């Protein structure tokens, strides 16, 4: 069975945010994004998938509420 869950992340990829010199990120905010990433990876590692397989900043999307969501994972 293949399942696709989709949602629009208005802020774009983490890579775009990190490269944008107009966006200043405070350390508490950065730690919140890191926490979201860790939670996402723990979820994937405890699921049937087991691993992400292609983790990079361009595969981490940020929603309108500034929460980080892991995307573009592959089953190995």
C-alpha positions as CSV (number, residue, x, y, z in Angstrom):
1,X,0.0,0.0,0.0
2,X,1.3,3.5,-0.8
3,X,0.0,6.5,1.1
4,X,0.5,10.1,0.2
5,X,-0.1,12.9,2.7
6,X,0.0,16.3,1.3
7,X,-0.1,19.8,2.8
8,X,1.1,23.2,1.5
9,X,4.0,24.7,3.5
10,X,3.8,28.4,2.8
11,X,7.3,29.3,4.1
12,X,9.0,26.9,1.7
13,X,12.0,24.7,2.3
14,X,14.4,25.2,5.3
15,X,17.2,25.7,2.7
16,X,15.4,28.8,1.3
17,X,14.9,30.3,4.8
18,X,18.5,29.7,5.8
19,X,19.8,31.3,2.6
20,X,17.5,34.4,2.9
21,X,19.6,37.2,4.5
22,X,16.4,39.1,5.2
23,X,15.3,36.5,7.7
24,X,17.0,36.7,11.1
25,X,16.5,33.5,13.2
26,X,16.9,33.7,17.0
27,X,18.5,30.7,18.7
28,X,15.2,29.7,20.5
29,X,13.5,29.7,17.1
30,X,16.3,27.6,15.6
31,X,16.1,25.1,18.5
32,X,12.3,24.8,17.9
33,X,12.9,23.9,14.2
34,X,15.6,21.4,15.3
35,X,13.1,19.9,17.8
36,X,10.6,19.5,15.0
37,X,13.2,17.8,12.8
38,X,14.1,15.4,15.6
39,X,10.5,14.5,16.3
40,X,9.9,13.8,12.5
41,X,13.0,11.6,12.3
42,X,12.0,9.7,15.4
43,X,8.6,9.1,13.9
44,X,10.1,7.8,10.6
45,X,12.7,5.6,12.4
46,X,9.9,4.0,14.5
47,X,7.7,3.4,11.5
48,X,7.7,0.8,8.8
49,X,10.0,3.0,6.7
50,X,12.8,2.8,9.3
51,X,15.0,5.6,7.8
52,X,14.5,8.8,5.8
53,X,17.1,8.0,3.1
54,X,17.5,11.5,1.7
55,X,17.6,14.1,4.5
56,X,18.8,17.6,3.6
57,X,17.6,21.1,4.2
58,X,15.7,21.2,0.9
59,X,13.5,18.3,2.1
60,X,12.6,20.0,5.3
61,X,9.5,22.2,4.7
62,X,8.2,25.0,7.0
63,X,4.5,25.6,7.4
64,X,2.7,28.9,7.9
65,X,2.9,28.3,11.7
66,X,6.7,28.0,11.4
67,X,6.8,24.3,12.2
68,X,9.2,22.1,10.3
69,X,8.0,19.1,8.5
70,X,10.1,16.3,7.0
71,X,9.3,15.5,3.4
72,X,10.6,13.5,0.4
73,X,11.6,10.3,2.2
74,X,12.2,7.0,0.4
75,X,11.8,3.4,1.6
76,X,15.1,1.6,1.5
